[in-house]
Amino acid sequence: MLRGNHNARIDEKGRLKIPTHFRRKIEEKYGSLVYVTSLTGESAQIFPLKEWEIIEQKIALLPTNEIARKLYVMATSFYGQESEIDNQGRILIPQRLRQKAEIYGDVSVLGYLNYLDVWNEQRIEQYLVQNPFTAEHESLLARLGI
């Protein structure tokens, strides 16, 4: 499981050095191939390629003319790119996605159980203020015993 928040840096060439804690877990379980993408462009999501392929298999079950399928594939392809963790633990974040998410320099890398989410530090703080965890969210999770 990928959990927690680690600070990291994106270099001048657009490469993210994956925090060691996350890198070790990804490479041990999945190897070094990843898919970097986003649905909204707010942040960069880094999926181990094996996890991304599970999503693709599920999406492929929808009819090709289903609008949700088209929009999902369009957005994740528009922002997406396969990458490989290099020997120094870096991956390239696609330029289009870096620009849209404004992820340069110092960033926050959050573990989302089976993928990583990379945010501009100011943007994630603003997002959390604008989207607080509510009693409704708590109620939903309580039904799961959380």
Salt bridges, closest charged atoms under 4 A:
ASP11 OD2 - ARG15 NE 2.76
GLU27 OE1 - ARG23 NE 3.26
ASP86 OD2 - ARG90 NE 2.89
GLU102 OE2 - ARG123 NH2 3.78
ASP106 OD1 - ARG9 NH1 2.82
